[in-house]
Amino acid sequence: MNDRIAVQVTHNEAARRFEATVDGRLARCDYRRVGNTMQIHHTEVPVELEGRGIAGQLVAAALAWARAQGLAVAPYCSYVRSYMQRHPESKDLLAPGMAL
């Protein structure tokens, strides 16, 4: 599709995820906080919303929050690993022992 759109990403701290609702559908980036590490374990965008840059915006918001909190990031989600590879400015957040 490749129709990039700007979305309103919110941090749902109670659900431990960053989320955006687009066309009535929920896109999300789920995490766990373990000590000083943010473990991002799942990013999901409904199929009909793919290709619009939504996942990237969710991950960017999650990484910005981790940075603001002084957290390291453990990217267990393959999309997040790929995002961090494509955005070298985020690599300093990588938790010790984690590889991209």
Secondary structure as UniProt FT lines:
FT   STRAND          10..12
FT   TURN            13..16
FT   STRAND          17..22
FT   TURN            23..24
FT   STRAND          25..34
FT   TURN            35..36
FT   STRAND          37..44
FT   HELIX           47..49
FT   TURN            50..51
FT   HELIX           54..69
FT   STRAND          72..75
FT   HELIX           78..86
FT   HELIX           88..93
FT   TURN            96..97
//
